[in-house]
């Protein structure tokens, strides 16, 4: 056999000469790939979606009218946008769901230690269990500013239950965050309401003084218009303050859940065709390498 140069053409010549050897590698690798693909357990995926939209914004819009909502009303906490589900709100809930506390609660509730044959008393049991859950869980923020929770399990119904449990935990967590924020808003609005009362009283006193003195009519007119505007603003503050106080007793009642997870009868992983194809290509690569090395050893013998 002539000596081949180390080039693409040379490799093809080697493959043509050693095609039987390469075919054996491909066949063996494919058989191994088929064995691995069908040995691995089938996992089913269930997905649910949740959002962090603040219902109070809708209530307030219906009470005051969307045009009446003013960022100045919420200035103590940075504007009205804080009342609606922002990316920061979503990140807060996502961070809570990714916490070890929540994951351990899921592990305990669904008996995942026993399910995966892990002894809880083992020193590395917790780390191993969290790692398994990490592999079978994906929480991501979508382009629509919602959270998508996906769970993989060997039983479709269990995947559904775990995904929905995560969603309800997210609801509970967000309810806690929501109520904490409402408490802060109630305190801040109380302060702003009292400040506005003081400002109105000062305006009213100044206007009464000018009227008694019967001087500077133009200044009186300005103060009257300003007093009317501030009084209207005070009424808005009062509505927001009362709603903030009521929110302390309010329950979201799972308002965050957009789509509940459903059992999926279609296997999601492993991707058996891709596994077999990967092993087949590995066999081709291994067979090619073996043939090239074998040819070079013969050529220099």
C-alpha positions in Angstrom: 0.0 0.0 0.0 1.3 3.4 -0.9 2.1 6.0 1.8 -0.7 8.5 2.2 -0.2 12.2 3.0 -1.9 13.5 6.2 -4.7 15.4 4.4 -8.4 15.1 4.0 -7.9 13.1 0.8 -5.4 10.9 2.6 -7.9 10.2 5.4 -10.6 9.3 2.8 -8.1 6.9 1.2 -7.4 5.3 4.6 -11.1 5.0 5.3 -11.6 3.3 1.9 -8.8 0.9 2.6 -9.8 0.1 6.2 -13.6 0.4 5.7 -14.3 -2.9 7.4 -12.4 -1.9 10.5 -14.2 1.4 10.6 -17.5 -0.3 10.1 -16.9 -2.6 13.1 -16.2 0.5 15.3 -19.4 2.1 14.0 -21.5 -1.0 14.6 -20.1 -1.6 18.1 -20.6 2.0 19.1 -24.1 2.1 17.6 -25.1 -1.0 19.6 -23.7 0.5 22.8 -25.6 3.7 22.0 -28.8 1.8 21.6 -28.2 0.0 24.9 -27.5 3.2 26.7 -30.4 5.1 25.1 -32.9 2.4 26.2 -31.3 1.8 29.6 -31.8 5.4 30.7 -35.0 6.1 32.4 -37.7 8.0 30.6 -38.4 11.5 32.0 -41.6 13.5 31.4 -41.8 17.2 31.6 -44.5 19.4 33.2 -44.5 23.2 33.0 -46.5 25.9 34.7 -46.4 29.7 34.4 -46.8 32.3 37.0 -46.7 36.1 37.0 -46.1 38.9 39.5 -48.7 41.4 38.4 -50.0 43.6 41.3 -53.8 43.4 41.3 -54.0 46.7 43.3 -52.9 48.6 40.2 -56.1 47.4 38.4 -58.3 48.1 41.4 -56.9 51.6 41.6 -57.3 52.2 37.9 -61.0 51.3 38.2 -61.5 53.5 41.3 -59.5 56.6 40.2 -59.3 56.1 36.4 -56.0 55.3 34.7 -55.4 58.9 33.8 -55.7 59.8 37.5 -52.9 57.6 38.6 -49.9 59.7 39.3 -46.4 58.6 40.1 -46.3 61.4 42.7 -48.8 59.4 44.8 -46.2 56.7 45.2 -43.1 58.9 45.4 -42.1 57.7 48.9 -41.3 54.2 47.4 -40.1 55.3 44.0 -43.2 55.6 41.8 -46.3 53.7 40.7 -44.4 51.2 38.7 -43.4 49.5 41.9 -47.0 48.4 42.3 -46.9 46.3 39.1 -44.8 43.1 38.5 -41.5 44.4 37.3 -38.4 42.3 36.4 -37.1 43.0 39.9 -40.3 41.5 41.3 -39.8 38.4 39.1 -36.2 38.1 40.2 -37.2 38.3 43.8 -39.6 35.4 43.4 -37.1 33.4 41.3 -34.4 33.9 43.9 -36.8 32.6 46.6 -37.7 29.6 44.6 -34.1 28.8 43.9 -33.3 28.9 47.6 -32.3 25.8 49.5 -35.1 26.2 51.9 -37.8 25.9 49.2 -36.1 23.0 47.5 -35.7 21.1 50.8 -39.4 21.6 51.4 -40.2 20.1 48.0 -37.8 17.2 48.7 -39.4 16.5 52.1 -43.0 16.8 50.9 -42.6 14.4 48.0 -40.3 12.0 49.7 -37.5 12.4 47.1 -34.9 10.8 49.4 -36.7 7.5 49.4 -37.6 7.8 45.7 -34.0 8.2 44.7 -32.7 5.6 47.3 -30.6 8.2 49.2 -30.1 7.7 52.9 -30.8 11.0 54.6 -28.3 10.3 57.4 -25.4 10.0 54.8 -23.0 13.0 55.1 -23.5 13.9 51.4 -27.2 13.0 51.1 -28.4 16.6 51.1 -25.9 17.8 48.5 -26.7 14.8 46.3 -30.4 15.2 46.6 -30.2 18.9 45.7 -28.0 18.1 42.7 -30.6 15.6 41.4 -33.4 18.2 41.9 -31.2 20.8 40.1 -30.9 18.5 37.1 -34.7 17.9 37.0 -35.8 21.5 37.5 -35.6 24.7 35.4 -36.9 28.1 36.5 -36.6 30.9 33.9 -38.0 34.3 33.2 -39.7 34.6 29.9 -39.7 37.6 27.5 -43.2 38.4 28.8 -41.9 38.9 32.3 -43.5 35.7 33.6 -41.8 32.8 35.4 -41.8 29.4 33.8 -41.3 26.4 36.1 -40.4 23.1 34.4 -40.0 19.8 36.2 -38.8 16.4 34.8 -39.8 13.2 36.5 -40.2 9.5 35.6 -43.9 9.7 36.3 -46.0 12.4 34.5 -48.3 12.9 37.4 -45.4 13.5 39.8 -43.8 16.0 37.5 -47.1 17.8 37.4 -47.6 17.8 41.2 -44.0 19.1 41.8 -44.3 21.8 39.2 -47.6 23.0 40.6 -46.3 22.9 44.2 -43.4 25.2 43.2 -46.0 27.5 41.7 -48.0 27.6 44.9 -44.9 28.2 46.9 -44.0 31.1 44.6 -47.5 32.4 45.3 -47.0 32.2 49.0 -43.6 33.8 48.8 -44.8 36.6 46.7 -47.8 37.1 49.0 -45.3 37.6 51.8 -43.2 40.0 49.8 -46.4 41.8 48.7 -47.7 42.2 52.2 -44.3 43.5 53.4 -44.3 46.1 50.7 -47.9 47.1 51.5 -46.9 47.6 55.1 -44.1 49.9 54.0 -46.4 51.7 51.6 -49.1 52.1 54.4 -46.5 53.7 56.7 -45.1 55.9 53.9 -48.6 57.0 52.8 -49.5 57.8 56.3 -46.5 60.2 56.6 -47.3 61.7 53.2 -50.9 62.2 54.1 -50.0 64.0 57.3 -47.5 66.2 55.4 -50.2 67.0 52.8 -52.7 67.9 55.6 -50.1 70.2 57.1 -49.4 71.9 53.7 -53.1 72.4 53.1 -53.6 73.9 56.6 -50.7 76.3 56.0 -52.2 77.3 52.6 -55.6 77.7 54.1 -54.2 79.9 57.0 -52.3 82.1 54.5 -55.4 82.5 52.3 -57.6 83.4 55.3 -55.0 86.0 56.5 -55.0 87.6 53.1 -58.8 87.7 52.9 -59.0 89.3 56.4 -56.4 91.9 55.3 -58.3 92.3 52.0 -54.9 92.8 50.2 -53.2 91.3 47.1 -56.2 89.8 45.2 -53.9 88.2 42.7 -52.0 86.3 45.4 -55.3 85.3 46.9 -56.4 83.8 43.5 -53.2 81.8 43.2 -53.5 80.4 46.7 -57.2 79.5 46.1 -56.3 77.5 42.9 -53.3 75.9 44.7 -55.5 75.0 47.7 -58.1 73.3 45.4 -55.3 71.3 43.6 -53.8 70.2 46.9 -57.2 69.2 48.3 -57.8 67.0 45.3 -54.3 65.4 45.7 -55.1 64.8 49.4 -58.3 62.8 48.4 -56.1 60.6 46.2 -53.6 60.1 49.1 -56.5 59.1 51.3 -57.8 56.5 48.9 -54.3 55.0 48.5 -53.8 55.1 52.3 -57.1 53.3 53.0 -56.3 50.6 50.3 -52.9 50.1 51.8 -54.4 49.5 55.2 -56.9 47.0 53.7 -54.1 45.1 51.9 -52.7 43.9 55.3 -55.8 41.6 55.5 -55.9 40.7 51.8 -55.0 37.3 50.4 -53.9 36.8 46.8 -55.7 33.5 46.5 -53.4 32.0 43.9 -53.9 35.0 41.6 -50.3 34.6 40.4 -50.8 31.3 38.6 -51.2 31.8 34.9 -51.1 28.2 33.6 -51.1 25.2 35.9 -48.9 22.2 35.0 -50.6 19.3 33.4 -49.3 15.6 33.1 -47.5 15.1 29.8 -47.7 11.5 28.5 -45.0 12.3 25.9 -41.5 11.4 27.0 -39.2 14.5 26.9 -35.9 12.9 27.7 -33.6 11.2 27.0 -33.4 12.1 23.4 -32.6 8.5 22.2 -32.0 9.3 18.6 -29.4 11.9 19.5 -27.7 9.5 21.9 -27.5 6.8 19.3 -26.3 9.3 16.7 -23.7 10.6 19.1 -22.3 7.1 19.8 -22.4 6.3 16.0 -20.3 9.4 15.2 -18.0 8.6 18.1 -17.5 5.1 16.5 -16.7 6.7 13.2 -14.2 9.0 14.8 -12.6 6.2 16.8 -12.5 3.9 13.8 -10.9 6.6 11.7 -8.3 7.4 14.3 -7.5 3.8 14.8 -7.1 3.2 11.0 -4.9 6.3 10.5 -2.6 5.2 13.4 -2.5 1.6 12.2 -1.6 2.8 8.7 1.2 5.1 9.9 2.6 2.3 12.1 2.7 0.0 9.1 4.2 2.6 6.8 7.1 3.2 9.2 7.6 -0.4 10.1 
